[in-house]
Structure formats: C-alpha cells, structure tokens
Amino acid sequence: MSSRKTASAVLRLIVPAGKATPSGSIGPALGQRGVKSMDFCRQFNDQTKDLVAKTPLPVIININPDRTFTFTVRPPTTSYLLKQVAGVEKGATSPGHETIGTVSLKHIYEIAKIKKSDQALSHIDLHGVCRSIIGSARSIGIKVVH
C-alpha cells in the first residue's frame, strides 16, 4: 500500500486589489471546496491594500485537504497593463487591421519589469519578456512606437 497524500485543489481567480468580497465568484468557488471565503478575503485585502484599488490581480489558491489554504498573488495581466498605459478600455475588434492606441518602448520596458517580478517568468530574460509584451500589444490592437 502506498501512502500518497491527497492532492490539494488549485483554484485560479482574478480578484480586484484590496476589494475582495465573498460575493461574486470568490464565495461560491471557495465555498464548494469547504474554505471560508471571508478568511481569504481578509488576508487578500490585507496583502494588496498598498496596490492601486480594483487592479485585477491573478490569484492562485492552493486548498489543502484539511481546508486550509495558501495563495499567491501574481502581477496584473499584460493586457490590463497595456490597456492602462494606452488609455483604452478594451482591445480592438479586429487586431492587425485596427489600432486602438499606442505605447512606447519605454512603456513596454516598464511593464516587463513588473511582469519579471512574477515567479513564472523568472527564467526568461528581460528582452524575452519585452518581446512577449510587444506580441500581446499587437494581438489587442495596440501599436508600439519608438
């Protein structure tokens, strides 16, 4: 007989910085796994209180079999950061044929520094992260200017 530990559940959500509430998607997602959503909301809001309010942050929540949890807050999504810098609310309806805004290479570099803080991108050099961000900009209709 093997004594394997029961695998914990992993939950991925996008939660606004400092504004997590048990209503919406958080409560049901945690509740069906037996975790008190109020505990998560309190900890998350405390951890993100110094960030710009309502910035959507990807969160990875690891739920253990005993219903305890840990979570990791990742930097905002690339598309969110690009749209903020370009001053637009949503991407182009036909990227490649329509340009909804522009960003400079300096903006790309600043976004890359934010994204580089993410553990998942730690093995990629800054130049590679910049190239990825430029590709994301093109895919949502934002032109990169020099």
Phi and psi in radians as a Rosetta constraint file:
Dihedral C 1 N 2 CA 2 C 2 CIRCULARHARMONIC -1.701 0.35
Dihedral N 2 CA 2 C 2 N 3 CIRCULARHARMONIC 2.558 0.35
Dihedral C 2 N 3 CA 3 C 3 CIRCULARHARMONIC -1.858 0.35
Dihedral N 3 CA 3 C 3 N 4 CIRCULARHARMONIC 1.165 0.35
Dihedral C 3 N 4 CA 4 C 4 CIRCULARHARMONIC -1.371 0.35
Dihedral N 4 CA 4 C 4 N 5 CIRCULARHARMONIC 2.443 0.35
Dihedral C 4 N 5 CA 5 C 5 CIRCULARHARMONIC -1.359 0.35
Dihedral N 5 CA 5 C 5 N 6 CIRCULARHARMONIC 2.460 0.35
Dihedral C 5 N 6 CA 6 C 6 CIRCULARHARMONIC -1.109 0.35
Dihedral N 6 CA 6 C 6 N 7 CIRCULARHARMONIC 2.278 0.35
Dihedral C 6 N 7 CA 7 C 7 CIRCULARHARMONIC -1.137 0.35
Dihedral N 7 CA 7 C 7 N 8 CIRCULARHARMONIC 2.451 0.35
Dihedral C 7 N 8 CA 8 C 8 CIRCULARHARMONIC -1.490 0.35
Dihedral N 8 CA 8 C 8 N 9 CIRCULARHARMONIC 2.713 0.35
Dihedral C 8 N 9 CA 9 C 9 CIRCULARHARMONIC -1.438 0.35
Dihedral N 9 CA 9 C 9 N 10 CIRCULARHARMONIC 2.528 0.35
Dihedral C 9 N 10 CA 10 C 10 CIRCULARHARMONIC -2.067 0.35
Dihedral N 10 CA 10 C 10 N 11 CIRCULARHARMONIC 2.242 0.35
Dihedral C 10 N 11 CA 11 C 11 CIRCULARHARMONIC -2.115 0.35
Dihedral N 11 CA 11 C 11 N 12 CIRCULARHARMONIC 2.300 0.35
Dihedral C 11 N 12 CA 12 C 12 CIRCULARHARMONIC -2.020 0.35
Dihedral N 12 CA 12 C 12 N 13 CIRCULARHARMONIC 2.151 0.35
Dihedral C 12 N 13 CA 13 C 13 CIRCULARHARMONIC -2.333 0.35
Dihedral N 13 CA 13 C 13 N 14 CIRCULARHARMONIC 2.804 0.35
Dihedral C 13 N 14 CA 14 C 14 CIRCULARHARMONIC -1.999 0.35
Dihedral N 14 CA 14 C 14 N 15 CIRCULARHARMONIC 2.081 0.35
Dihedral C 14 N 15 CA 15 C 15 CIRCULARHARMONIC -2.171 0.35
Dihedral N 15 CA 15 C 15 N 16 CIRCULARHARMONIC 2.364 0.35
Dihedral C 15 N 16 CA 16 C 16 CIRCULARHARMONIC -1.211 0.35
Dihedral N 16 CA 16 C 16 N 17 CIRCULARHARMONIC 2.339 0.35
Dihedral C 16 N 17 CA 17 C 17 CIRCULARHARMONIC -0.988 0.35
Dihedral N 17 CA 17 C 17 N 18 CIRCULARHARMONIC 2.238 0.35
Dihedral C 17 N 18 CA 18 C 18 CIRCULARHARMONIC 1.218 0.35
Dihedral N 18 CA 18 C 18 N 19 CIRCULARHARMONIC 0.066 0.35
Dihedral C 18 N 19 CA 19 C 19 CIRCULARHARMONIC -2.233 0.35
Dihedral N 19 CA 19 C 19 N 20 CIRCULARHARMONIC 0.459 0.35
Dihedral C 19 N 20 CA 20 C 20 CIRCULARHARMONIC -1.224 0.35
Dihedral N 20 CA 20 C 20 N 21 CIRCULARHARMONIC 2.304 0.35
Dihedral C 20 N 21 CA 21 C 21 CIRCULARHARMONIC -2.334 0.35
Dihedral N 21 CA 21 C 21 N 22 CIRCULARHARMONIC 2.670 0.35
Dihedral C 21 N 22 CA 22 C 22 CIRCULARHARMONIC -1.141 0.35
Dihedral N 22 CA 22 C 22 N 23 CIRCULARHARMONIC -0.265 0.35
Dihedral C 22 N 23 CA 23 C 23 CIRCULARHARMONIC -1.393 0.35
Dihedral N 23 CA 23 C 23 N 24 CIRCULARHARMONIC 3.057 0.35
Dihedral C 23 N 24 CA 24 C 24 CIRCULARHARMONIC 1.359 0.35
Dihedral N 24 CA 24 C 24 N 25 CIRCULARHARMONIC -2.455 0.35
Dihedral C 24 N 25 CA 25 C 25 CIRCULARHARMONIC -1.484 0.35
Dihedral N 25 CA 25 C 25 N 26 CIRCULARHARMONIC -0.342 0.35
Dihedral C 25 N 26 CA 26 C 26 CIRCULARHARMONIC -1.218 0.35
Dihedral N 26 CA 26 C 26 N 27 CIRCULARHARMONIC -0.911 0.35
Dihedral C 26 N 27 CA 27 C 27 CIRCULARHARMONIC -0.969 0.35
Dihedral N 27 CA 27 C 27 N 28 CIRCULARHARMONIC -0.987 0.35
Dihedral C 27 N 28 CA 28 C 28 CIRCULARHARMONIC -1.077 0.35
Dihedral N 28 CA 28 C 28 N 29 CIRCULARHARMONIC -0.693 0.35
Dihedral C 28 N 29 CA 29 C 29 CIRCULARHARMONIC -1.109 0.35
Dihedral N 29 CA 29 C 29 N 30 CIRCULARHARMONIC -0.742 0.35
Dihedral C 29 N 30 CA 30 C 30 CIRCULARHARMONIC -1.393 0.35
Dihedral N 30 CA 30 C 30 N 31 CIRCULARHARMONIC -0.667 0.35
Dihedral C 30 N 31 CA 31 C 31 CIRCULARHARMONIC -1.043 0.35
Dihedral N 31 CA 31 C 31 N 32 CIRCULARHARMONIC -0.706 0.35
Dihedral C 31 N 32 CA 32 C 32 CIRCULARHARMONIC -1.252 0.35
Dihedral N 32 CA 32 C 32 N 33 CIRCULARHARMONIC -0.180 0.35
Dihedral C 32 N 33 CA 33 C 33 CIRCULARHARMONIC -1.830 0.35
Dihedral N 33 CA 33 C 33 N 34 CIRCULARHARMONIC 0.124 0.35
Dihedral C 33 N 34 CA 34 C 34 CIRCULARHARMONIC 1.399 0.35
Dihedral N 34 CA 34 C 34 N 35 CIRCULARHARMONIC 0.299 0.35
Dihedral C 34 N 35 CA 35 C 35 CIRCULARHARMONIC -1.797 0.35
Dihedral N 35 CA 35 C 35 N 36 CIRCULARHARMONIC 2.413 0.35
Dihedral C 35 N 36 CA 36 C 36 CIRCULARHARMONIC -1.285 0.35
Dihedral N 36 CA 36 C 36 N 37 CIRCULARHARMONIC 1.991 0.35
Dihedral C 36 N 37 CA 37 C 37 CIRCULARHARMONIC -1.138 0.35
Dihedral N 37 CA 37 C 37 N 38 CIRCULARHARMONIC -0.518 0.35
Dihedral C 37 N 38 CA 38 C 38 CIRCULARHARMONIC -1.110 0.35
Dihedral N 38 CA 38 C 38 N 39 CIRCULARHARMONIC -0.646 0.35
Dihedral C 38 N 39 CA 39 C 39 CIRCULARHARMONIC -1.101 0.35
Dihedral N 39 CA 39 C 39 N 40 CIRCULARHARMONIC -0.798 0.35
Dihedral C 39 N 40 CA 40 C 40 CIRCULARHARMONIC -1.079 0.35
Dihedral N 40 CA 40 C 40 N 41 CIRCULARHARMONIC -0.838 0.35
Dihedral C 40 N 41 CA 41 C 41 CIRCULARHARMONIC -1.021 0.35
Dihedral N 41 CA 41 C 41 N 42 CIRCULARHARMONIC -0.756 0.35
Dihedral C 41 N 42 CA 42 C 42 CIRCULARHARMONIC -1.079 0.35
Dihedral N 42 CA 42 C 42 N 43 CIRCULARHARMONIC -0.837 0.35
Dihedral C 42 N 43 CA 43 C 43 CIRCULARHARMONIC -1.149 0.35
Dihedral N 43 CA 43 C 43 N 44 CIRCULARHARMONIC -0.753 0.35
Dihedral C 43 N 44 CA 44 C 44 CIRCULARHARMONIC -1.111 0.35
Dihedral N 44 CA 44 C 44 N 45 CIRCULARHARMONIC -0.828 0.35
Dihedral C 44 N 45 CA 45 C 45 CIRCULARHARMONIC -1.094 0.35
Dihedral N 45 CA 45 C 45 N 46 CIRCULARHARMONIC -0.653 0.35
Dihedral C 45 N 46 CA 46 C 46 CIRCULARHARMONIC -1.137 0.35
Dihedral N 46 CA 46 C 46 N 47 CIRCULARHARMONIC -0.723 0.35
Dihedral C 46 N 47 CA 47 C 47 CIRCULARHARMONIC -1.245 0.35
Dihedral N 47 CA 47 C 47 N 48 CIRCULARHARMONIC -0.504 0.35
Dihedral C 47 N 48 CA 48 C 48 CIRCULARHARMONIC -1.886 0.35
Dihedral N 48 CA 48 C 48 N 49 CIRCULARHARMONIC 0.215 0.35
Dihedral C 48 N 49 CA 49 C 49 CIRCULARHARMONIC -1.118 0.35
Dihedral N 49 CA 49 C 49 N 50 CIRCULARHARMONIC -0.426 0.35
Dihedral C 49 N 50 CA 50 C 50 CIRCULARHARMONIC -1.544 0.35
Dihedral N 50 CA 50 C 50 N 51 CIRCULARHARMONIC -0.073 0.35
Dihedral C 50 N 51 CA 51 C 51 CIRCULARHARMONIC -1.541 0.35
Dihedral N 51 CA 51 C 51 N 52 CIRCULARHARMONIC 2.896 0.35
Dihedral C 51 N 52 CA 52 C 52 CIRCULARHARMONIC -1.085 0.35
Dihedral N 52 CA 52 C 52 N 53 CIRCULARHARMONIC 2.175 0.35
Dihedral C 52 N 53 CA 53 C 53 CIRCULARHARMONIC -0.993 0.35
Dihedral N 53 CA 53 C 53 N 54 CIRCULARHARMONIC 2.456 0.35
Dihedral C 53 N 54 CA 54 C 54 CIRCULARHARMONIC 1.240 0.35
Dihedral N 54 CA 54 C 54 N 55 CIRCULARHARMONIC 0.151 0.35
Dihedral C 54 N 55 CA 55 C 55 CIRCULARHARMONIC -1.173 0.35
Dihedral N 55 CA 55 C 55 N 56 CIRCULARHARMONIC 2.148 0.35
Dihedral C 55 N 56 CA 56 C 56 CIRCULARHARMONIC -1.237 0.35
Dihedral N 56 CA 56 C 56 N 57 CIRCULARHARMONIC 2.112 0.35
Dihedral C 56 N 57 CA 57 C 57 CIRCULARHARMONIC -2.031 0.35
Dihedral N 57 CA 57 C 57 N 58 CIRCULARHARMONIC 2.251 0.35
Dihedral C 57 N 58 CA 58 C 58 CIRCULARHARMONIC -1.197 0.35
Dihedral N 58 CA 58 C 58 N 59 CIRCULARHARMONIC 2.341 0.35
Dihedral C 58 N 59 CA 59 C 59 CIRCULARHARMONIC -2.233 0.35
Dihedral N 59 CA 59 C 59 N 60 CIRCULARHARMONIC 2.342 0.35
Dihedral C 59 N 60 CA 60 C 60 CIRCULARHARMONIC -1.925 0.35
Dihedral N 60 CA 60 C 60 N 61 CIRCULARHARMONIC 2.062 0.35
Dihedral C 60 N 61 CA 61 C 61 CIRCULARHARMONIC -1.901 0.35
Dihedral N 61 CA 61 C 61 N 62 CIRCULARHARMONIC 2.129 0.35
Dihedral C 61 N 62 CA 62 C 62 CIRCULARHARMONIC -1.738 0.35
Dihedral N 62 CA 62 C 62 N 63 CIRCULARHARMONIC 2.073 0.35
Dihedral C 62 N 63 CA 63 C 63 CIRCULARHARMONIC -1.858 0.35
Dihedral N 63 CA 63 C 63 N 64 CIRCULARHARMONIC 2.137 0.35
Dihedral C 63 N 64 CA 64 C 64 CIRCULARHARMONIC -1.477 0.35
Dihedral N 64 CA 64 C 64 N 65 CIRCULARHARMONIC 2.799 0.35
Dihedral C 64 N 65 CA 65 C 65 CIRCULARHARMONIC -1.011 0.35
Dihedral N 65 CA 65 C 65 N 66 CIRCULARHARMONIC -0.492 0.35
Dihedral C 65 N 66 CA 66 C 66 CIRCULARHARMONIC -1.497 0.35
Dihedral N 66 CA 66 C 66 N 67 CIRCULARHARMONIC 0.219 0.35
Dihedral C 66 N 67 CA 67 C 67 CIRCULARHARMONIC 1.244 0.35
Dihedral N 67 CA 67 C 67 N 68 CIRCULARHARMONIC 0.233 0.35
Dihedral C 67 N 68 CA 68 C 68 CIRCULARHARMONIC -1.472 0.35
Dihedral N 68 CA 68 C 68 N 69 CIRCULARHARMONIC 2.879 0.35
Dihedral C 68 N 69 CA 69 C 69 CIRCULARHARMONIC -2.578 0.35
Dihedral N 69 CA 69 C 69 N 70 CIRCULARHARMONIC 2.747 0.35
Dihedral C 69 N 70 CA 70 C 70 CIRCULARHARMONIC -2.272 0.35
Dihedral N 70 CA 70 C 70 N 71 CIRCULARHARMONIC 2.714 0.35
Dihedral C 70 N 71 CA 71 C 71 CIRCULARHARMONIC -2.501 0.35
Dihedral N 71 CA 71 C 71 N 72 CIRCULARHARMONIC 2.685 0.35
Dihedral C 71 N 72 CA 72 C 72 CIRCULARHARMONIC -2.135 0.35
Dihedral N 72 CA 72 C 72 N 73 CIRCULARHARMONIC 2.223 0.35
Dihedral C 72 N 73 CA 73 C 73 CIRCULARHARMONIC -1.703 0.35
Dihedral N 73 CA 73 C 73 N 74 CIRCULARHARMONIC 2.206 0.35
Dihedral C 73 N 74 CA 74 C 74 CIRCULARHARMONIC -1.795 0.35
Dihedral N 74 CA 74 C 74 N 75 CIRCULARHARMONIC 2.862 0.35
Dihedral C 74 N 75 CA 75 C 75 CIRCULARHARMONIC -1.092 0.35
Dihedral N 75 CA 75 C 75 N 76 CIRCULARHARMONIC 2.789 0.35
Dihedral C 75 N 76 CA 76 C 76 CIRCULARHARMONIC -0.987 0.35
Dihedral N 76 CA 76 C 76 N 77 CIRCULARHARMONIC 2.766 0.35
Dihedral C 76 N 77 CA 77 C 77 CIRCULARHARMONIC -1.143 0.35
Dihedral N 77 CA 77 C 77 N 78 CIRCULARHARMONIC 2.671 0.35
Dihedral C 77 N 78 CA 78 C 78 CIRCULARHARMONIC -1.049 0.35
Dihedral N 78 CA 78 C 78 N 79 CIRCULARHARMONIC -0.758 0.35
Dihedral C 78 N 79 CA 79 C 79 CIRCULARHARMONIC -1.112 0.35
Dihedral N 79 CA 79 C 79 N 80 CIRCULARHARMONIC -0.660 0.35
Dihedral C 79 N 80 CA 80 C 80 CIRCULARHARMONIC -1.080 0.35
Dihedral N 80 CA 80 C 80 N 81 CIRCULARHARMONIC -0.835 0.35
Dihedral C 80 N 81 CA 81 C 81 CIRCULARHARMONIC -1.098 0.35
Dihedral N 81 CA 81 C 81 N 82 CIRCULARHARMONIC -0.733 0.35
Dihedral C 81 N 82 CA 82 C 82 CIRCULARHARMONIC -1.096 0.35
Dihedral N 82 CA 82 C 82 N 83 CIRCULARHARMONIC -0.776 0.35
Dihedral C 82 N 83 CA 83 C 83 CIRCULARHARMONIC -1.148 0.35
Dihedral N 83 CA 83 C 83 N 84 CIRCULARHARMONIC -0.624 0.35
Dihedral C 83 N 84 CA 84 C 84 CIRCULARHARMONIC -1.112 0.35
Dihedral N 84 CA 84 C 84 N 85 CIRCULARHARMONIC -0.812 0.35
Dihedral C 84 N 85 CA 85 C 85 CIRCULARHARMONIC -1.166 0.35
Dihedral N 85 CA 85 C 85 N 86 CIRCULARHARMONIC -0.688 0.35
Dihedral C 85 N 86 CA 86 C 86 CIRCULARHARMONIC -1.352 0.35
Dihedral N 86 CA 86 C 86 N 87 CIRCULARHARMONIC -0.249 0.35
Dihedral C 86 N 87 CA 87 C 87 CIRCULARHARMONIC 1.290 0.35
Dihedral N 87 CA 87 C 87 N 88 CIRCULARHARMONIC 0.597 0.35
Dihedral C 87 N 88 CA 88 C 88 CIRCULARHARMONIC -2.113 0.35
Dihedral N 88 CA 88 C 88 N 89 CIRCULARHARMONIC 2.758 0.35
Dihedral C 88 N 89 CA 89 C 89 CIRCULARHARMONIC -1.652 0.35
Dihedral N 89 CA 89 C 89 N 90 CIRCULARHARMONIC -0.552 0.35
Dihedral C 89 N 90 CA 90 C 90 CIRCULARHARMONIC -2.538 0.35
Dihedral N 90 CA 90 C 90 N 91 CIRCULARHARMONIC 2.845 0.35
Dihedral C 90 N 91 CA 91 C 91 CIRCULARHARMONIC -1.266 0.35
Dihedral N 91 CA 91 C 91 N 92 CIRCULARHARMONIC 2.989 0.35
Dihedral C 91 N 92 CA 92 C 92 CIRCULARHARMONIC -1.186 0.35
Dihedral N 92 CA 92 C 92 N 93 CIRCULARHARMONIC 2.584 0.35
Dihedral C 92 N 93 CA 93 C 93 CIRCULARHARMONIC -1.312 0.35
Dihedral N 93 CA 93 C 93 N 94 CIRCULARHARMONIC -0.497 0.35
Dihedral C 93 N 94 CA 94 C 94 CIRCULARHARMONIC -2.366 0.35
Dihedral N 94 CA 94 C 94 N 95 CIRCULARHARMONIC 1.415 0.35
Dihedral C 94 N 95 CA 95 C 95 CIRCULARHARMONIC -1.013 0.35
Dihedral N 95 CA 95 C 95 N 96 CIRCULARHARMONIC 2.511 0.35
Dihedral C 95 N 96 CA 96 C 96 CIRCULARHARMONIC 1.679 0.35
Dihedral N 96 CA 96 C 96 N 97 CIRCULARHARMONIC -0.508 0.35
Dihedral C 96 N 97 CA 97 C 97 CIRCULARHARMONIC -1.950 0.35
Dihedral N 97 CA 97 C 97 N 98 CIRCULARHARMONIC -0.305 0.35
Dihedral C 97 N 98 CA 98 C 98 CIRCULARHARMONIC -2.313 0.35
Dihedral N 98 CA 98 C 98 N 99 CIRCULARHARMONIC 2.350 0.35
Dihedral C 98 N 99 CA 99 C 99 CIRCULARHARMONIC -1.960 0.35
Dihedral N 99 CA 99 C 99 N 100 CIRCULARHARMONIC 2.164 0.35
Dihedral C 99 N 100 CA 100 C 100 CIRCULARHARMONIC -1.760 0.35
Dihedral N 100 CA 100 C 100 N 101 CIRCULARHARMONIC -0.208 0.35
Dihedral C 100 N 101 CA 101 C 101 CIRCULARHARMONIC -3.102 0.35
Dihedral N 101 CA 101 C 101 N 102 CIRCULARHARMONIC 3.074 0.35
Dihedral C 101 N 102 CA 102 C 102 CIRCULARHARMONIC -2.329 0.35
Dihedral N 102 CA 102 C 102 N 103 CIRCULARHARMONIC 2.672 0.35
Dihedral C 102 N 103 CA 103 C 103 CIRCULARHARMONIC -2.385 0.35
Dihedral N 103 CA 103 C 103 N 104 CIRCULARHARMONIC 2.698 0.35
Dihedral C 103 N 104 CA 104 C 104 CIRCULARHARMONIC -1.626 0.35
Dihedral N 104 CA 104 C 104 N 105 CIRCULARHARMONIC 2.911 0.35
Dihedral C 104 N 105 CA 105 C 105 CIRCULARHARMONIC -1.102 0.35
Dihedral N 105 CA 105 C 105 N 106 CIRCULARHARMONIC -0.537 0.35
Dihedral C 105 N 106 CA 106 C 106 CIRCULARHARMONIC -1.094 0.35
Dihedral N 106 CA 106 C 106 N 107 CIRCULARHARMONIC -0.729 0.35
Dihedral C 106 N 107 CA 107 C 107 CIRCULARHARMONIC -1.085 0.35
Dihedral N 107 CA 107 C 107 N 108 CIRCULARHARMONIC -0.733 0.35
Dihedral C 107 N 108 CA 108 C 108 CIRCULARHARMONIC -1.025 0.35
Dihedral N 108 CA 108 C 108 N 109 CIRCULARHARMONIC -0.781 0.35
Dihedral C 108 N 109 CA 109 C 109 CIRCULARHARMONIC -1.091 0.35
Dihedral N 109 CA 109 C 109 N 110 CIRCULARHARMONIC -0.744 0.35
Dihedral C 109 N 110 CA 110 C 110 CIRCULARHARMONIC -1.139 0.35
Dihedral N 110 CA 110 C 110 N 111 CIRCULARHARMONIC -0.717 0.35
Dihedral C 110 N 111 CA 111 C 111 CIRCULARHARMONIC -1.123 0.35
Dihedral N 111 CA 111 C 111 N 112 CIRCULARHARMONIC -0.698 0.35
Dihedral C 111 N 112 CA 112 C 112 CIRCULARHARMONIC -1.075 0.35
Dihedral N 112 CA 112 C 112 N 113 CIRCULARHARMONIC -0.663 0.35
Dihedral C 112 N 113 CA 113 C 113 CIRCULARHARMONIC -1.134 0.35
Dihedral N 113 CA 113 C 113 N 114 CIRCULARHARMONIC -0.657 0.35
Dihedral C 113 N 114 CA 114 C 114 CIRCULARHARMONIC -1.151 0.35
Dihedral N 114 CA 114 C 114 N 115 CIRCULARHARMONIC -0.816 0.35
Dihedral C 114 N 115 CA 115 C 115 CIRCULARHARMONIC -1.189 0.35
Dihedral N 115 CA 115 C 115 N 116 CIRCULARHARMONIC -0.543 0.35
Dihedral C 115 N 116 CA 116 C 116 CIRCULARHARMONIC -1.125 0.35
Dihedral N 116 CA 116 C 116 N 117 CIRCULARHARMONIC -0.399 0.35
Dihedral C 116 N 117 CA 117 C 117 CIRCULARHARMONIC -1.225 0.35
Dihedral N 117 CA 117 C 117 N 118 CIRCULARHARMONIC -0.241 0.35
Dihedral C 117 N 118 CA 118 C 118 CIRCULARHARMONIC -1.281 0.35
Dihedral N 118 CA 118 C 118 N 119 CIRCULARHARMONIC 2.264 0.35
Dihedral C 118 N 119 CA 119 C 119 CIRCULARHARMONIC -0.993 0.35
Dihedral N 119 CA 119 C 119 N 120 CIRCULARHARMONIC -0.591 0.35
Dihedral C 119 N 120 CA 120 C 120 CIRCULARHARMONIC -1.188 0.35
Dihedral N 120 CA 120 C 120 N 121 CIRCULARHARMONIC -0.365 0.35
Dihedral C 120 N 121 CA 121 C 121 CIRCULARHARMONIC -1.866 0.35
Dihedral N 121 CA 121 C 121 N 122 CIRCULARHARMONIC 0.149 0.35
Dihedral C 121 N 122 CA 122 C 122 CIRCULARHARMONIC -1.110 0.35
Dihedral N 122 CA 122 C 122 N 123 CIRCULARHARMONIC -0.420 0.35
Dihedral C 122 N 123 CA 123 C 123 CIRCULARHARMONIC -1.523 0.35
Dihedral N 123 CA 123 C 123 N 124 CIRCULARHARMONIC -0.100 0.35
Dihedral C 123 N 124 CA 124 C 124 CIRCULARHARMONIC -1.759 0.35
Dihedral N 124 CA 124 C 124 N 125 CIRCULARHARMONIC 2.355 0.35
Dihedral C 124 N 125 CA 125 C 125 CIRCULARHARMONIC -1.255 0.35
Dihedral N 125 CA 125 C 125 N 126 CIRCULARHARMONIC 2.840 0.35
Dihedral C 125 N 126 CA 126 C 126 CIRCULARHARMONIC -1.045 0.35
Dihedral N 126 CA 126 C 126 N 127 CIRCULARHARMONIC -0.637 0.35
Dihedral C 126 N 127 CA 127 C 127 CIRCULARHARMONIC -1.088 0.35
Dihedral N 127 CA 127 C 127 N 128 CIRCULARHARMONIC -0.732 0.35
Dihedral C 127 N 128 CA 128 C 128 CIRCULARHARMONIC -1.132 0.35
Dihedral N 128 CA 128 C 128 N 129 CIRCULARHARMONIC -0.689 0.35
Dihedral C 128 N 129 CA 129 C 129 CIRCULARHARMONIC -1.136 0.35
Dihedral N 129 CA 129 C 129 N 130 CIRCULARHARMONIC -0.726 0.35
Dihedral C 129 N 130 CA 130 C 130 CIRCULARHARMONIC -1.052 0.35
Dihedral N 130 CA 130 C 130 N 131 CIRCULARHARMONIC -0.775 0.35
Dihedral C 130 N 131 CA 131 C 131 CIRCULARHARMONIC -1.067 0.35
Dihedral N 131 CA 131 C 131 N 132 CIRCULARHARMONIC -0.707 0.35
Dihedral C 131 N 132 CA 132 C 132 CIRCULARHARMONIC -1.107 0.35
Dihedral N 132 CA 132 C 132 N 133 CIRCULARHARMONIC -0.725 0.35
Dihedral C 132 N 133 CA 133 C 133 CIRCULARHARMONIC -1.167 0.35
Dihedral N 133 CA 133 C 133 N 134 CIRCULARHARMONIC -0.682 0.35
Dihedral C 133 N 134 CA 134 C 134 CIRCULARHARMONIC -1.079 0.35
Dihedral N 134 CA 134 C 134 N 135 CIRCULARHARMONIC -0.713 0.35
Dihedral C 134 N 135 CA 135 C 135 CIRCULARHARMONIC -1.097 0.35
Dihedral N 135 CA 135 C 135 N 136 CIRCULARHARMONIC -0.711 0.35
Dihedral C 135 N 136 CA 136 C 136 CIRCULARHARMONIC -1.121 0.35
Dihedral N 136 CA 136 C 136 N 137 CIRCULARHARMONIC -0.701 0.35
Dihedral C 136 N 137 CA 137 C 137 CIRCULARHARMONIC -1.054 0.35
Dihedral N 137 CA 137 C 137 N 138 CIRCULARHARMONIC -0.806 0.35
Dihedral C 137 N 138 CA 138 C 138 CIRCULARHARMONIC -1.061 0.35
Dihedral N 138 CA 138 C 138 N 139 CIRCULARHARMONIC -0.684 0.35
Dihedral C 138 N 139 CA 139 C 139 CIRCULARHARMONIC -1.237 0.35
Dihedral N 139 CA 139 C 139 N 140 CIRCULARHARMONIC -0.288 0.35
Dihedral C 139 N 140 CA 140 C 140 CIRCULARHARMONIC -1.930 0.35
Dihedral N 140 CA 140 C 140 N 141 CIRCULARHARMONIC 0.135 0.35
Dihedral C 140 N 141 CA 141 C 141 CIRCULARHARMONIC 1.526 0.35
Dihedral N 141 CA 141 C 141 N 142 CIRCULARHARMONIC 0.415 0.35
Dihedral C 141 N 142 CA 142 C 142 CIRCULARHARMONIC -1.842 0.35
Dihedral N 142 CA 142 C 142 N 143 CIRCULARHARMONIC 2.245 0.35
Dihedral C 142 N 143 CA 143 C 143 CIRCULARHARMONIC -1.561 0.35
Dihedral N 143 CA 143 C 143 N 144 CIRCULARHARMONIC 2.382 0.35
Dihedral C 143 N 144 CA 144 C 144 CIRCULARHARMONIC -1.728 0.35
Dihedral N 144 CA 144 C 144 N 145 CIRCULARHARMONIC 2.147 0.35
Dihedral C 144 N 145 CA 145 C 145 CIRCULARHARMONIC -1.958 0.35
Dihedral N 145 CA 145 C 145 N 146 CIRCULARHARMONIC 2.728 0.35
